[in-house]
Amino acid sequence: MMRMIAVLMLLIPGFISAFGIKLMRDALFNDFYAIFFHISVQFIAGFLLFLGGIAFIGGFIVYRDRKKHKNKRK
């Protein structure tokens, strides 16, 4: 059960990051979404979603490694 929760905790930020990449790509190719009032706002929102998702996944992995004492530094 705990592994399922961990997988869900990593999938949701992964989907958020993928949507951020899609927003950035669409902004570069001038595919405009109506909820954003300018194409640069769309790109910045996509970039923030991408960074937030990657930061969450990275933080999750670092926390898990520290919890299990898997430090590679010597």
N, C-alpha and C positions, 0 to 999 in steps of 0.2 A: 504494500500500500504506500509506503514512504517513497519508494522508487517512482511510483506513478505520479505522486505529487511533485517530486523533483523534476521529472520529465516535463510535466505541465509548466513548472516554474521556468524552465528553459525554453519551451516552445513558444510561449506567449511573447516574451521579449524578442525571440527570433522572428516571429511574424511581424512584430512592430518594426524591427530593423529592415526587414524585406520591404515593408510598405514605405519606409523612409527612402530606401534606394529607388523604389518605383516613382515616388514623388520627385526625387532629384532628376531621374532620367526623363520623366515627362516634362519637367521644367526646361531641361536642356533641349528637348525636341519640340518645344512650344505646344505641348498638349496641356491646356489650361483647365484646372478644376474651378468650378464656380464659387466654392466656399472661400477661396483665396482671392483677395482683391488685386494682387499683382503677382507676376510670375516669379519675382525674386523672393517674395514671402513664401511661396510654395516651395522653392528650393531650400530656403532656410528652415522651414518646418520639417521637410524631409531629412535635412542634415541633422537636426536636433533629435528626431525620432531614431535615426540610424545610430547616432552617438549614444543616446540613452539606452537603446537595446543592447548594444555591444558592451557598454559599461556595466550593465546589470549582469550580463552573462560572464564577463571577466571577473567581476566582484564575487559572483557565486562560486566560480572555480577557485579563486584565491582563498575565499573563506573555507571552502571544503578542504583544500590542501592544508591550510593552517590547522584546521580542526583535527585532521588525521596525521599531523606532524610529518608532512612530506616536504620538508624544506630541502632544497637542493644546494643552498649555500653552505659553504664550510669555511 
